[in-house]
């Protein structure tokens, strides 16, 4: 954790990602609404999804389950990290991700 101050601030997340070859995504939950706080722009193989509640952070073990209450669809759902949209089919999510990456470049 070279050059990282504790407690870690949002501006240092990218340092931790590069030093550990991991994508870090942090989400918030306020007033029954989910929102992205920090979404990684790196493309490492490993991911760490965190949920920040007030001043605490918890690990999101199943990111898709995090989206379960977004729609009335009762089966497994997949979520887009940048926009927090919920998708019922993986192929639609993959197409969505391709479009988002093109827009970010």
N, C-alpha and C positions, 0 to 999 in steps of 0.2 A: 504494500500500500504506500508506495513512494509518492511524496508530495500530495498526500490526501489528508485533509484535516478531519478530525472527529469532533462532534457528530458530522457525518458526511452531508454536504450541501449538493443541491441539484447540479451545480456547475462542475462538480467533481465526478459525477457518475461516469463520464466518458473516460476518465483516467483509470478508474477501476476496471471498466470494460476492456480497455487496451492492455492493461497489465495482466489480466486474467483470461483473455480471449473468450469473453462471454458477453452476450447481449443482456442488458438490464432494462426492464420496463417497469415503471412505477405508475400505479393507478390510485386514484382517490375515490372516496365514497362519502358523499355528503348529501343530506336531505333526500335519501333514497335514490340518488343519482350517481352513476359511475362516470368517471372522467379521467383522461390520461394526464399525468403530471409530467412524465418523461418517457419517451419512446425512443429506443435505440436506433441509431442510423447505421450501426455496424452490421456486418453480416457474418458473425461467428456462428459456429455450429451449436454451441450451448446457449441456453436462454435461462434467465432468472426473472420471473414475473412476481412483482411485489404489490401488495395492497397497503396503502398508507391510510390509517384511520386516525384522525386528529394528529397526535404526535407519535403514534406507534406504527410500525410496519410489520405486516405478516406475509408469509410466502403464499402465493397462489399455486397450489399443487396441480390443479386441473383448470387451465385457463378457459376451456370450453364450458366447464360447469359454472364458472363465474358469470356466464351469459344466460344461464338457464331461465331466469325470470324475465328476460327481455321480450319474449313473444309468448303466445299461447301454444305454439308448437310444442308437443310433449316429448319429442324424441331428441336425440343428441344434436347439439348446435355447435357451430364454430364461430369464433369471433375474430373480427379484424382489429388489430392492435392500434392502428392509427386513428380510426374513426369510431371504434367501439360499435360497429354494426354487427348484427347477428345474421348468420347464414345457416340454412338447414342442409346444404349440400357442400361437400368439400370442393368440388370442381368450381362452383360459383365463388367460393372463398379464394381459390387459387387465381382465378381470372381477376378478381377484385385486387388481390395483392400485386399482380403484374401491372395493373393500371396505376395503383398508388406509387409503386417504385418508379414508373416512368414519369409521373408528375413530380417526384422528388428530385430527379436528376437535373 
